[in-house]
Amino acid sequence: MATLKEKLTEIIPGLRNDVKSLIKEHGNKQISEVSVAQAYGGMRGVKGLVSDTSLVDPEKGLIIRDIPVSELTEKLPEEIFYLLSTAELPDADTLKSLQNDLAERSEVPSYVFDVLRAMPKDSHPMAMLDTGILVLERESVFRKRYDEGMKRDEYWVPALEDSLQLLAKLPAVAAGVYRIRFDKGDLIDSDPNLDWGGNYARMLGIEDPSGEFANLIKLYLVLHCDHESGNVSAHTCHVVGSALSDLYYAVSAGLNGLAGPLHGLANQECLKFVLAVNEKYGGVPTTEQLKEFTWDTLNSGKVIPGYGHAVLRKTDPRFIAFNDFGKRVCPDDDVFKTVDIMYEVVPPILIEHGKAKNPYPNVDAGSGALLYHFGLTEFQYYTVFFGVSRALGMCAHNIYNRSLGIPITRPKSVGTKWLKKTVGAA
């Protein structure tokens, strides 16, 4: 059995040699061209980043270290972190070692919760989560080691240490945000005997006699763990980390991007849409009623939230995983039943409508309905779950980048006048 640090010590020299050879032998070869539309359109589709932790295939969806996410739904989040970091799933002994390591680091300094309690009562939960992470920055081993002086090829070691420290404490910080922001009573202590996701679910204080709420949270944390390196949260974390800002700065910055309505708030909008349907029809709509509501929404110039994706051209496997969970756990729940009916009704309408490149549901189409089923009705908090999950990928990326000595991100900018001159525009 090898610890995560020992495993990384074993594989990092080979990674460094591979990348060094690739750059030396093929560094001048072109891998992408950029159009004017891409330059103005958020660099969509421009190949300019490297992500070995995960990729998004238009037909297959999220693939983590060559494994489709649909094959990982029974795994624990900490197993996924090990996979993201090493390209291997841990065996039972290695998993237990990692879980023990996280449990030993899980105590959150009291000053973090003092700061969160001092924030305005109507603070957004994401602002509180980001703040809690920033306050924890004083614990950064990377910053201390950098200030003391260390070799560049050693950067990954304190980056790993910061990752383990942050991930160990993040469930308690996130649960604390929920209980403080929504007046749920005293904080709930961490239980070192539980797995990472199950402990997070417990500290929220949601009644869970069946254990299925904990199962949902663990599934949620697995499905949102990573999504290449070009999405706003991962890319922002990468850019900030490339300046050798420590992980606390970088993850907090990434989560600030996740808080935007075009990134991490989608499941809230999807749930609001479903609840609006149920309110209009006094419960689960018929197929004809849902068709009417969908066409009315489209004809008014609005979109159907949760349908379509920037990359995918098939149903998101993560949606299927959530939908299968709902069919097993709450098949008679009115909100979930509406989500399930939408899956049958909406895609054909979007195809007929003709404007959606992908008429199929993405991961956000059903996840909010499942959280709502278990009584977690505070919509503003939903993105925090996303943030806790995405931190797994952010930390793995940071370790990878520090191990390879990836330099500061600094793409070249051009102006509109230069573009006009270059393309021969009037």
C-alpha positions as CSV (number, residue, x, y, z in Angstrom):
1,M,0.0,0.0,0.0
2,A,1.3,3.5,-0.9
3,T,0.0,6.8,0.4
4,L,-1.2,9.4,-2.2
5,K,2.1,11.3,-1.7
6,E,4.1,8.1,-2.2
7,K,2.2,7.3,-5.4
8,L,2.7,10.8,-6.8
9,T,6.4,10.6,-5.9
10,E,6.5,7.4,-8.0
11,I,4.7,8.7,-11.1
12,I,5.7,12.4,-11.3
13,P,9.2,11.9,-12.7
14,G,7.7,10.0,-15.7
15,L,5.1,12.7,-16.2
16,R,7.9,15.3,-16.3
17,N,9.9,13.4,-18.8
18,D,6.9,12.8,-21.1
19,V,6.0,16.5,-21.2
20,K,9.6,17.6,-21.5
21,S,10.1,15.3,-24.5
22,L,6.8,16.3,-26.1
23,I,7.8,20.0,-25.9
24,K,11.3,19.3,-27.1
25,E,10.4,17.2,-30.1
26,H,7.0,18.6,-31.1
27,G,6.8,22.0,-29.4
28,N,6.5,24.0,-32.7
29,K,3.6,22.0,-34.1
30,Q,0.2,23.7,-34.2
31,I,-2.8,22.2,-32.5
32,S,-5.4,24.9,-33.0
33,E,-6.4,27.9,-35.1
34,V,-8.5,30.8,-33.8
35,S,-11.3,32.5,-35.7
36,V,-12.5,36.1,-35.1
37,A,-15.8,34.6,-33.8
38,Q,-13.9,32.5,-31.2
39,A,-11.8,35.5,-30.1
40,Y,-15.0,37.4,-29.4
41,G,-17.0,34.4,-28.3
42,G,-15.2,33.4,-25.1
43,M,-12.5,31.3,-26.9
44,R,-15.1,28.5,-27.3
45,G,-13.5,25.5,-28.9
46,V,-9.9,26.9,-29.0
47,K,-7.4,24.2,-28.1
48,G,-5.1,26.0,-25.7
49,L,-5.2,24.1,-22.5
50,V,-4.1,20.7,-21.2
51,S,-6.4,18.6,-19.0
52,D,-5.2,15.1,-18.2
53,T,-7.6,14.7,-15.3
54,S,-10.8,14.7,-17.4
55,L,-12.2,15.4,-20.9
56,V,-15.7,15.9,-22.2
57,D,-16.6,13.9,-25.3
58,P,-19.6,15.3,-27.3
59,E,-21.1,11.8,-27.6
60,K,-19.9,10.1,-24.4
61,G,-19.9,12.9,-21.9
62,L,-17.5,13.4,-19.0
63,I,-14.5,10.9,-19.0
64,I,-12.3,10.9,-15.9
65,R,-8.8,9.5,-16.6
66,D,-10.2,7.4,-19.5
67,I,-13.1,6.1,-17.5
68,P,-16.7,7.3,-18.4
69,V,-18.3,9.0,-15.4
70,S,-21.3,6.6,-15.8
71,E,-18.9,3.8,-14.6
72,L,-17.9,5.7,-11.5
73,T,-21.3,6.4,-9.9
74,E,-20.8,3.8,-7.2
75,K,-17.4,5.2,-6.2
76,L,-16.8,7.6,-3.2
77,P,-15.6,11.2,-3.9
78,E,-12.3,10.5,-2.2
79,E,-11.7,7.6,-4.6
80,I,-12.4,10.0,-7.4
81,F,-9.8,12.5,-6.0
82,Y,-7.2,9.7,-6.0
83,L,-8.2,8.8,-9.5
84,L,-7.9,12.4,-10.7
85,S,-4.5,12.8,-9.1
86,T,-2.9,9.5,-10.1
87,A,-4.9,8.0,-13.0
88,E,-5.6,5.0,-10.8
89,L,-8.4,4.0,-8.5
90,P,-7.2,3.2,-5.0
91,D,-7.4,-0.3,-3.6
92,A,-9.2,-0.8,-0.3
93,D,-6.1,-0.3,1.9
94,T,-5.0,2.8,0.0
95,L,-8.6,4.3,0.2
96,K,-8.6,3.7,3.9
97,S,-5.3,5.4,4.3
98,L,-6.5,8.4,2.4
99,Q,-9.7,8.6,4.4
100,N,-7.8,8.4,7.7
101,D,-5.5,11.2,6.4
102,L,-8.5,13.4,5.6
103,A,-10.1,12.6,8.9
104,E,-7.0,13.6,10.9
105,R,-6.9,17.0,9.1
106,S,-10.7,17.7,9.3
107,E,-10.8,20.0,12.3
108,V,-11.6,23.6,11.2
109,P,-10.0,26.4,13.2
110,S,-12.6,28.3,15.2
111,Y,-11.6,31.6,13.6
112,V,-13.1,30.5,10.3
113,F,-16.6,30.2,11.8
114,D,-16.1,33.4,13.8
115,V,-15.7,35.2,10.4
116,L,-18.6,33.5,8.8
117,R,-20.9,34.4,11.8
118,A,-19.7,38.0,11.5
119,M,-20.9,38.3,7.9
120,P,-24.2,40.0,7.1
121,K,-27.2,37.7,7.7
122,D,-28.2,37.8,4.1
123,S,-24.8,37.0,2.6
124,H,-24.9,34.6,-0.3
125,P,-23.8,31.1,0.7
126,M,-21.2,31.1,-2.1
127,A,-19.7,34.3,-0.7
128,M,-19.5,32.6,2.7
129,L,-17.9,29.5,1.3
130,D,-15.3,31.5,-0.7
131,T,-14.6,33.7,2.4
132,G,-14.1,30.6,4.6
133,I,-11.6,29.2,2.2
134,L,-9.7,32.6,2.0
135,V,-9.7,32.8,5.8
136,L,-8.1,29.4,5.9
137,E,-5.3,30.7,3.7
138,R,-3.2,31.4,6.8
139,E,-2.8,27.6,7.0
140,S,-1.1,27.3,3.6
141,V,2.0,25.1,3.7
142,F,2.8,26.1,0.1
143,R,3.1,29.8,1.0
144,K,5.2,29.1,4.0
145,R,7.5,26.8,2.1
146,Y,7.8,29.3,-0.8
147,D,8.7,32.1,1.6
148,E,11.3,29.9,3.2
149,G,12.7,29.0,-0.2
150,M,12.3,25.7,-2.0
151,K,13.3,24.2,-5.4
152,R,10.8,24.4,-8.2
153,D,10.6,20.6,-8.6
154,E,9.4,20.4,-5.0
155,Y,6.4,22.7,-5.5
156,W,4.0,19.8,-5.8
157,V,4.7,18.5,-2.3
158,P,3.2,21.5,-0.4
159,A,0.6,21.8,-3.1
160,L,-0.5,18.3,-2.2
161,E,-0.4,19.2,1.5
162,D,-2.6,22.2,0.9
163,S,-5.0,20.0,-1.2
164,L,-5.4,17.5,1.6
165,Q,-5.8,20.1,4.2
166,L,-8.4,22.1,2.2
167,L,-10.4,19.0,1.1
168,A,-10.4,17.6,4.6
169,K,-11.9,20.8,6.1
170,L,-14.1,21.8,3.2
171,P,-17.2,19.6,4.2
172,A,-17.3,21.1,7.6
173,V,-16.9,24.7,6.3
174,A,-19.6,24.1,3.7
175,A,-21.9,22.5,6.3
176,G,-21.2,25.4,8.6
177,V,-22.2,27.9,5.9
178,Y,-25.6,26.1,5.6
179,R,-26.3,26.0,9.3
180,I,-25.1,29.6,10.0
181,R,-26.7,31.2,7.0
182,F,-30.1,29.5,7.3
183,D,-30.3,29.5,11.2
184,K,-30.2,25.7,11.5
185,G,-28.8,25.7,15.0
186,D,-25.4,24.7,16.4
187,L,-22.7,23.4,14.1
188,I,-22.5,19.6,13.9
189,D,-19.1,18.0,14.7
190,S,-17.3,15.9,12.1
191,D,-17.5,12.2,12.5
192,P,-14.1,10.6,11.6
193,N,-15.7,7.2,11.1
194,L,-17.7,8.4,8.1
195,D,-16.5,8.8,4.5
196,W,-15.9,12.3,3.1
197,G,-19.3,12.8,1.4
198,G,-21.3,11.0,4.1
199,N,-19.7,13.2,6.8
200,Y,-20.7,16.3,4.8
201,A,-24.3,15.1,4.5
202,R,-24.4,14.4,8.3
203,M,-23.0,17.8,9.2
204,L,-25.8,19.6,7.2
205,G,-28.3,18.2,9.7
206,I,-30.9,17.0,7.2
207,E,-32.9,14.1,8.6
208,D,-31.8,11.0,6.8
209,P,-33.2,7.8,8.4
210,S,-32.8,5.8,5.1
211,G,-29.3,7.0,4.4
212,E,-30.3,8.0,0.9
213,F,-29.7,11.7,1.3
214,A,-26.1,10.8,2.1
215,N,-26.0,8.6,-1.0
216,L,-27.3,11.5,-3.1
217,I,-24.7,13.9,-1.8
218,K,-21.9,11.4,-2.5
219,L,-23.3,10.9,-6.0
220,Y,-23.5,14.7,-6.5
221,L,-19.9,15.1,-5.4
222,V,-18.7,12.5,-7.8
223,L,-20.7,13.8,-10.8
224,H,-19.5,17.4,-10.5
225,C,-15.9,16.7,-9.6
226,D,-14.2,17.9,-12.8
227,H,-15.1,19.0,-16.3
228,E,-11.9,19.6,-18.3
229,S,-9.9,22.7,-17.5
230,G,-11.6,25.3,-19.7
231,N,-14.8,25.9,-17.7
232,V,-14.9,29.1,-15.8
233,S,-14.2,27.7,-12.3
234,A,-11.4,25.3,-13.3
235,H,-9.8,27.8,-15.7
236,T,-9.9,30.6,-13.1
237,C,-8.4,28.4,-10.5
238,H,-5.7,27.4,-13.0
239,V,-4.8,31.0,-13.9
240,V,-4.6,32.2,-10.3
241,G,-2.6,29.2,-9.4
242,S,-0.2,29.8,-12.3
243,A,1.0,32.9,-10.5
244,L,2.0,30.6,-7.7
245,S,-0.8,31.9,-5.6
246,D,-1.4,29.1,-3.1
247,L,-4.3,26.7,-3.4
248,Y,-6.6,28.6,-1.0
249,Y,-6.4,31.8,-3.2
250,A,-6.8,29.7,-6.4
251,V,-9.8,27.6,-5.3
252,S,-11.6,30.6,-3.8
253,A,-11.1,32.4,-7.1
254,G,-12.4,29.5,-9.1
255,L,-15.5,29.2,-6.9
256,N,-16.1,32.9,-7.4
257,G,-16.5,32.1,-11.1
258,L,-18.7,29.1,-10.2
259,A,-21.1,31.5,-8.4
260,G,-22.0,33.1,-11.7
261,P,-25.5,32.5,-13.1
262,L,-23.9,31.2,-16.4
263,H,-22.0,28.5,-14.6
264,G,-23.0,27.1,-11.2
265,L,-26.6,28.4,-10.7
266,A,-28.2,26.3,-13.4
267,N,-29.7,23.6,-11.2
268,Q,-31.6,26.3,-9.3
269,E,-33.1,27.7,-12.5
270,C,-34.1,24.2,-13.6
271,L,-35.8,23.5,-10.3
272,K,-37.7,26.8,-10.5
273,F,-38.9,25.9,-13.9
274,V,-40.2,22.5,-12.7
275,L,-41.9,24.1,-9.7
276,A,-43.6,26.7,-12.0
277,V,-44.9,23.9,-14.1
278,N,-46.3,22.1,-11.1
279,E,-47.8,25.2,-9.7
280,K,-49.6,26.0,-13.0
281,Y,-51.2,22.6,-13.3
282,G,-51.7,21.8,-9.6
283,G,-49.2,19.0,-9.6
284,V,-47.6,16.7,-12.1
285,P,-48.7,17.9,-15.6
286,T,-50.0,15.6,-18.3
287,T,-47.9,15.2,-21.4
288,E,-50.1,17.6,-23.4
289,Q,-50.0,20.2,-20.6
290,L,-46.2,20.0,-20.5
291,K,-46.0,20.3,-24.3
292,E,-48.2,23.4,-24.1
293,F,-46.0,24.9,-21.3
294,T,-42.8,24.1,-23.2
295,W,-44.0,25.7,-26.5
296,D,-45.3,28.8,-24.6
297,T,-41.9,29.2,-23.0
298,L,-40.0,28.9,-26.3
299,N,-42.4,31.2,-28.2
300,S,-42.0,33.9,-25.5
301,G,-38.3,33.9,-26.3
302,K,-37.1,32.0,-23.3
303,V,-35.1,28.8,-23.1
304,I,-35.9,25.5,-21.3
305,P,-33.4,25.4,-18.4
306,G,-31.3,22.3,-18.1
307,Y,-31.5,21.4,-21.8
308,G,-28.6,21.8,-24.1
309,H,-24.9,21.9,-23.5
310,A,-21.9,23.7,-24.9
311,V,-20.0,20.5,-25.8
312,L,-22.4,17.5,-25.4
313,R,-24.6,16.4,-28.3
314,K,-26.3,13.5,-26.4
315,T,-28.1,13.2,-23.1
316,D,-25.6,14.0,-20.3
317,P,-24.7,10.7,-18.6
318,R,-24.7,12.6,-15.3
319,F,-28.4,13.4,-15.8
320,I,-29.1,9.8,-16.4
321,A,-27.3,8.9,-13.1
322,F,-29.4,11.4,-11.2
323,N,-32.6,10.2,-13.0
324,D,-31.8,6.6,-12.2
325,F,-31.3,7.6,-8.5
326,G,-34.7,9.4,-8.5
327,K,-36.5,6.4,-10.0
328,R,-35.1,4.2,-7.3
329,V,-35.5,6.5,-4.3
330,C,-38.4,8.8,-5.0
331,P,-40.4,7.7,-8.1
332,D,-43.7,9.1,-6.7
333,D,-42.4,12.5,-5.9
334,D,-44.3,15.1,-7.9
335,V,-41.3,17.3,-8.6
336,F,-39.2,14.3,-9.8
337,K,-42.0,12.9,-11.8
338,T,-42.2,16.2,-13.7
339,V,-38.5,16.1,-14.4
340,D,-38.9,12.5,-15.7
341,I,-41.8,13.5,-18.0
342,M,-39.8,16.5,-19.3
343,Y,-37.1,14.1,-20.4
344,E,-39.6,12.4,-22.7
345,V,-41.4,15.6,-23.9
346,V,-38.9,18.4,-24.2
347,P,-36.2,17.0,-26.6
348,P,-38.6,16.3,-29.5
349,I,-40.0,19.8,-29.1
350,L,-36.6,21.4,-29.2
351,I,-35.7,19.4,-32.3
352,E,-38.9,20.7,-34.0
353,H,-38.1,24.2,-32.7
354,G,-34.8,23.9,-34.5
355,K,-32.6,26.3,-32.6
356,A,-31.0,24.0,-30.0
357,K,-27.7,22.4,-31.1
358,N,-28.3,19.8,-28.3
359,P,-31.9,19.2,-27.3
360,Y,-31.1,16.8,-24.5
361,P,-30.9,17.3,-20.7
362,N,-27.6,18.2,-19.0
363,V,-26.6,17.4,-15.4
364,D,-28.5,20.3,-14.0
365,A,-31.9,19.3,-15.3
366,G,-32.7,16.9,-12.4
367,S,-30.2,17.4,-9.5
368,G,-32.1,20.2,-7.9
369,A,-35.3,18.2,-7.8
370,L,-33.6,15.5,-5.8
371,L,-32.2,17.9,-3.2
372,Y,-35.6,19.4,-2.9
373,H,-37.1,16.0,-2.3
374,F,-35.0,15.6,0.9
375,G,-36.2,18.9,2.3
376,L,-33.2,21.0,1.3
377,T,-35.2,23.8,-0.1
378,E,-32.7,26.7,0.2
379,F,-32.0,27.2,-3.5
380,Q,-29.1,29.6,-2.8
381,Y,-27.1,26.9,-1.2
382,Y,-27.2,24.4,-4.1
383,T,-24.1,25.9,-5.8
384,V,-22.1,25.2,-2.6
385,F,-22.6,21.4,-3.3
386,F,-21.2,22.1,-6.8
387,G,-18.3,24.0,-5.3
388,V,-17.3,21.3,-2.8
389,S,-17.3,18.8,-5.6
390,R,-15.4,20.9,-8.1
391,A,-12.7,21.5,-5.5
392,L,-11.7,17.8,-6.0
393,G,-10.8,18.6,-9.6
394,M,-9.2,21.9,-8.8
395,C,-6.9,20.4,-6.3
396,A,-5.9,17.6,-8.6
397,H,-5.2,20.1,-11.4
398,N,-3.1,22.2,-9.0
399,I,-1.0,19.3,-7.9
400,Y,-0.4,18.3,-11.5
401,N,0.5,21.8,-12.6
402,R,3.0,22.3,-9.7
403,S,4.6,18.9,-10.4
404,L,5.2,19.8,-14.0
405,G,6.3,23.4,-13.4
406,I,3.5,24.8,-15.6
407,P,4.4,28.6,-16.0
408,I,2.2,31.6,-15.5
409,T,-0.7,31.9,-17.9
410,R,-0.3,34.9,-20.2
411,P,-2.1,34.7,-23.6
412,K,-1.5,37.5,-26.1
413,S,-4.3,40.0,-26.6
414,V,-5.1,41.9,-29.8
415,G,-7.4,44.8,-30.4
416,T,-10.4,45.2,-32.6
417,K,-8.5,47.5,-35.0
418,W,-5.8,44.9,-35.4
419,L,-8.4,42.2,-36.1
420,K,-10.1,44.4,-38.7
421,K,-6.8,45.1,-40.5
422,T,-5.8,41.4,-40.3
423,V,-9.0,40.0,-41.8
424,G,-9.4,42.9,-44.3
425,A,-12.6,44.3,-42.8
426,A,-13.7,47.8,-43.7
